[in-house]
Amino acid sequence: MLFDIERVIKNVRQASTEDLLDRMTVYRAGMESEALDVIEGELRARGVTPDGIEDHYRQRQQETRLLPDGTVTRCSFCHRPAVAEGWGWHRMWGILPLFPRFFRYCSAHRPDVARVAQEASKDQEG
């Protein structure tokens, strides 16, 4: 696979600051050095200091598990770092449970967080 710096620059400019911080810290081991330079420049342009990057890294280290290559485990539903894991049902069309499966969850997809958000929205409706 060829490295396309223009594509990287476009992608980095469109990414959220949190996503860039994750790439710069916990996903660093799997990144090209040129891409890391672009990300670092974008974070600097957004006002993120080296201390802010280090703080983000420390926080992610506390809440995630590392894989043998030095990166963190990813959420089963998105690209964000997983903060929880456990067994659940693999469902057909999101409804019919087929078989048990091990999942990893980011903070947005974590079942207990999703349930609380769902209950809060029901409370607001009723």
C-alpha positions as protocol buffer text, in pm:
chain_id: "A"
residue {
  index: 1
  type: MET
  ca { x: 0 y: 0 z: 0 }
}
residue {
  index: 2
  type: LEU
  ca { x: 142 y: 337 z: -101 }
}
residue {
  index: 3
  type: PHE
  ca { x: 157 y: 627 z: 141 }
}
residue {
  index: 4
  type: ASP
  ca { x: -39 y: 927 z: 9 }
}
residue {
  index: 5
  type: ILE
  ca { x: 53 y: 1238 z: 208 }
}
residue {
  index: 6
  type: GLU
  ca { x: -221 y: 1452 z: 49 }
}
residue {
  index: 7
  type: ARG
  ca { x: -484 y: 1198 z: 151 }
}
residue {
  index: 8
  type: VAL
  ca { x: -342 y: 1190 z: 503 }
}
residue {
  index: 9
  type: ILE
  ca { x: -350 y: 1571 z: 530 }
}
residue {
  index: 10
  type: LYS
  ca { x: -713 y: 1581 z: 413 }
}
residue {
  index: 11
  type: ASN
  ca { x: -812 y: 1304 z: 656 }
}
residue {
  index: 12
  type: VAL
  ca { x: -633 y: 1470 z: 950 }
}
residue {
  index: 13
  type: ARG
  ca { x: -801 y: 1805 z: 888 }
}
residue {
  index: 14
  type: GLN
  ca { x: -1145 y: 1639 z: 894 }
}
residue {
  index: 15
  type: ALA
  ca { x: -1079 y: 1429 z: 1206 }
}
residue {
  index: 16
  type: SER
  ca { x: -1191 y: 1525 z: 1556 }
}
residue {
  index: 17
  type: THR
  ca { x: -931 y: 1635 z: 1808 }
}
residue {
  index: 18
  type: GLU
  ca { x: -1001 y: 1327 z: 2021 }
}
residue {
  index: 19
  type: ASP
  ca { x: -942 y: 1100 z: 1721 }
}
residue {
  index: 20
  type: LEU
  ca { x: -613 y: 1276 z: 1644 }
}
residue {
  index: 21
  type: LEU
  ca { x: -503 y: 1245 z: 2006 }
}
residue {
  index: 22
  type: ASP
  ca { x: -578 y: 872 z: 1994 }
}
residue {
  index: 23
  type: ARG
  ca { x: -379 y: 832 z: 1673 }
}
residue {
  index: 24
  type: MET
  ca { x: -90 y: 1031 z: 1817 }
}
residue {
  index: 25
  type: THR
  ca { x: -79 y: 830 z: 2138 }
}
residue {
  index: 26
  type: VAL
  ca { x: -237 y: 486 z: 2165 }
}
residue {
  index: 27
  type: TYR
  ca { x: -235 y: 401 z: 1792 }
}
residue {
  index: 28
  type: ARG
  ca { x: 113 y: 549 z: 1738 }
}
residue {
  index: 29
  type: ALA
  ca { x: 280 y: 206 z: 1697 }
}
residue {
  index: 30
  type: GLY
  ca { x: 81 y: 137 z: 1380 }
}
residue {
  index: 31
  type: MET
  ca { x: 129 y: 478 z: 1217 }
}
residue {
  index: 32
  type: GLU
  ca { x: 372 y: 608 z: 954 }
}
residue {
  index: 33
  type: SER
  ca { x: 616 y: 866 z: 1089 }
}
residue {
  index: 34
  type: GLU
  ca { x: 511 y: 1113 z: 818 }
}
residue {
  index: 35
  type: ALA
  ca { x: 147 y: 1079 z: 924 }
}
residue {
  index: 36
  type: LEU
  ca { x: 244 y: 1139 z: 1287 }
}
residue {
  index: 37
  type: ASP
  ca { x: 420 y: 1461 z: 1182 }
}
residue {
  index: 38
  type: VAL
  ca { x: 102 y: 1579 z: 1006 }
}
residue {
  index: 39
  type: ILE
  ca { x: -112 y: 1490 z: 1309 }
}
residue {
  index: 40
  type: GLU
  ca { x: 125 y: 1663 z: 1548 }
}
residue {
  index: 41
  type: GLY
  ca { x: 116 y: 1978 z: 1334 }
}
residue {
  index: 42
  type: GLU
  ca { x: -266 y: 1973 z: 1322 }
}
residue {
  index: 43
  type: LEU
  ca { x: -291 y: 1927 z: 1699 }
}
residue {
  index: 44
  type: ARG
  ca { x: -52 y: 2218 z: 1750 }
}
residue {
  index: 45
  type: ALA
  ca { x: -266 y: 2431 z: 1514 }
}
residue {
  index: 46
  type: ARG
  ca { x: -573 y: 2339 z: 1724 }
}
residue {
  index: 47
  type: GLY
  ca { x: -398 y: 2457 z: 2039 }
}
residue {
  index: 48
  type: VAL
  ca { x: -319 y: 2118 z: 2188 }
}
residue {
  index: 49
  type: THR
  ca { x: 4 y: 2133 z: 2386 }
}
residue {
  index: 50
  type: PRO
  ca { x: 256 y: 1850 z: 2436 }
}
residue {
  index: 51
  type: ASP
  ca { x: 131 y: 1831 z: 2797 }
}
residue {
  index: 52
  type: GLY
  ca { x: -223 y: 1787 z: 2667 }
}
residue {
  index: 53
  type: ILE
  ca { x: -108 y: 1501 z: 2445 }
}
residue {
  index: 54
  type: GLU
  ca { x: 72 y: 1338 z: 2738 }
}
residue {
  index: 55
  type: ASP
  ca { x: -235 y: 1379 z: 2962 }
}
residue {
  index: 56
  type: HIS
  ca { x: -452 y: 1212 z: 2698 }
}
residue {
  index: 57
  type: TYR
  ca { x: -205 y: 925 z: 2671 }
}
residue {
  index: 58
  type: ARG
  ca { x: -199 y: 871 z: 3049 }
}
residue {
  index: 59
  type: GLN
  ca { x: -579 y: 869 z: 3062 }
}
residue {
  index: 60
  type: ARG
  ca { x: -606 y: 618 z: 2779 }
}
residue {
  index: 61
  type: GLN
  ca { x: -342 y: 394 z: 2940 }
}
residue {
  index: 62
  type: GLN
  ca { x: -548 y: 381 z: 3259 }
}
residue {
  index: 63
  type: GLU
  ca { x: -877 y: 292 z: 3090 }
}
residue {
  index: 64
  type: THR
  ca { x: -768 y: 58 z: 2808 }
}
residue {
  index: 65
  type: ARG
  ca { x: -569 y: -261 z: 2751 }
}
residue {
  index: 66
  type: LEU
  ca { x: -263 y: -284 z: 2529 }
}
residue {
  index: 67
  type: LEU
  ca { x: -219 y: -538 z: 2253 }
}
residue {
  index: 68
  type: PRO
  ca { x: 122 y: -703 z: 2200 }
}
residue {
  index: 69
  type: ASP
  ca { x: 212 y: -444 z: 1931 }
}
residue {
  index: 70
  type: GLY
  ca { x: 171 y: -159 z: 2182 }
}
residue {
  index: 71
  type: THR
  ca { x: -163 y: -30 z: 2056 }
}
residue {
  index: 72
  type: VAL
  ca { x: -488 y: -45 z: 2250 }
}
residue {
  index: 73
  type: THR
  ca { x: -783 y: -271 z: 2178 }
}
residue {
  index: 74
  type: ARG
  ca { x: -1044 y: -118 z: 1948 }
}
residue {
  index: 75
  type: CYS
  ca { x: -1418 y: -100 z: 1999 }
}
residue {
  index: 76
  type: SER
  ca { x: -1609 y: -376 z: 1816 }
}
residue {
  index: 77
  type: PHE
  ca { x: -1842 y: -110 z: 1672 }
}
residue {
  index: 78
  type: CYS
  ca { x: -1610 y: 179 z: 1577 }
}
residue {
  index: 79
  type: HIS
  ca { x: -1242 y: 276 z: 1562 }
}
residue {
  index: 80
  type: ARG
  ca { x: -1221 y: 430 z: 1911 }
}
residue {
  index: 81
  type: PRO
  ca { x: -1020 y: 267 z: 2192 }
}
residue {
  index: 82
  type: ALA
  ca { x: -1214 y: 12 z: 2396 }
}
residue {
  index: 83
  type: VAL
  ca { x: -1267 y: 88 z: 2765 }
}
residue {
  index: 84
  type: ALA
  ca { x: -1472 y: -222 z: 2851 }
}
residue {
  index: 85
  type: GLU
  ca { x: -1522 y: -573 z: 2722 }
}
residue {
  index: 86
  type: GLY
  ca { x: -1754 y: -865 z: 2775 }
}
residue {
  index: 87
  type: TRP
  ca { x: -1980 y: -1127 z: 2626 }
}
residue {
  index: 88
  type: GLY
  ca { x: -2294 y: -1043 z: 2436 }
}
residue {
  index: 89
  type: TRP
  ca { x: -2512 y: -1182 z: 2159 }
}
residue {
  index: 90
  type: HIS
  ca { x: -2429 y: -1154 z: 1791 }
}
residue {
  index: 91
  type: ARG
  ca { x: -2767 y: -1053 z: 1649 }
}
residue {
  index: 92
  type: MET
  ca { x: -2910 y: -1084 z: 1301 }
}
residue {
  index: 93
  type: TRP
  ca { x: -3052 y: -750 z: 1187 }
}
residue {
  index: 94
  type: GLY
  ca { x: -2985 y: -622 z: 1537 }
}
residue {
  index: 95
  type: ILE
  ca { x: -3278 y: -826 z: 1673 }
}
residue {
  index: 96
  type: LEU
  ca { x: -3246 y: -1204 z: 1653 }
}
residue {
  index: 97
  type: PRO
  ca { x: -2973 y: -1345 z: 1884 }
}
residue {
  index: 98
  type: LEU
  ca { x: -2765 y: -1604 z: 1697 }
}
residue {
  index: 99
  type: PHE
  ca { x: -2464 y: -1692 z: 1912 }
}
residue {
  index: 100
  type: PRO
  ca { x: -2261 y: -1553 z: 2204 }
}
residue {
  index: 101
  type: ARG
  ca { x: -1967 y: -1333 z: 2108 }
}
residue {
  index: 102
  type: PHE
  ca { x: -1696 y: -1140 z: 2288 }
}
residue {
  index: 103
  type: PHE
  ca { x: -1722 y: -762 z: 2235 }
}
residue {
  index: 104
  type: ARG
  ca { x: -1503 y: -464 z: 2315 }
}
residue {
  index: 105
  type: TYR
  ca { x: -1672 y: -131 z: 2383 }
}
residue {
  index: 106
  type: CYS
  ca { x: -1561 y: 232 z: 2364 }
}
residue {
  index: 107
  type: SER
  ca { x: -1718 y: 483 z: 2603 }
}
residue {
  index: 108
  type: ALA
  ca { x: -1994 y: 559 z: 2351 }
}
residue {
  index: 109
  type: HIS
  ca { x: -2091 y: 195 z: 2281 }
}
residue {
  index: 110
  type: ARG
  ca { x: -2050 y: 59 z: 2633 }
}
residue {
  index: 111
  type: PRO
  ca { x: -2378 y: -120 z: 2717 }
}
residue {
  index: 112
  type: ASP
  ca { x: -2428 y: 30 z: 3063 }
}
residue {
  index: 113
  type: VAL
  ca { x: -2371 y: 381 z: 2922 }
}
residue {
  index: 114
  type: ALA
  ca { x: -2607 y: 319 z: 2629 }
}
residue {
  index: 115
  type: ARG
  ca { x: -2876 y: 186 z: 2866 }
}
residue {
  index: 116
  type: VAL
  ca { x: -2845 y: 492 z: 3092 }
}
residue {
  index: 117
  type: ALA
  ca { x: -2872 y: 724 z: 2790 }
}
residue {
  index: 118
  type: GLN
  ca { x: -3176 y: 534 z: 2665 }
}
residue {
  index: 119
  type: GLU
  ca { x: -3346 y: 556 z: 3004 }
}
residue {
  index: 120
  type: ALA
  ca { x: -3268 y: 928 z: 3028 }
}
residue {
  index: 121
  type: SER
  ca { x: -3427 y: 993 z: 2689 }
}
residue {
  index: 122
  type: LYS
  ca { x: -3738 y: 797 z: 2795 }
}
residue {
  index: 123
  type: ASP
  ca { x: -3758 y: 1004 z: 3115 }
}
residue {
  index: 124
  type: GLN
  ca { x: -3746 y: 1326 z: 2910 }
}
residue {
  index: 125
  type: GLU
  ca { x: -4025 y: 1204 z: 2683 }
}
residue {
  index: 126
  type: GLY
  ca { x: -4257 y: 1097 z: 2964 }
}
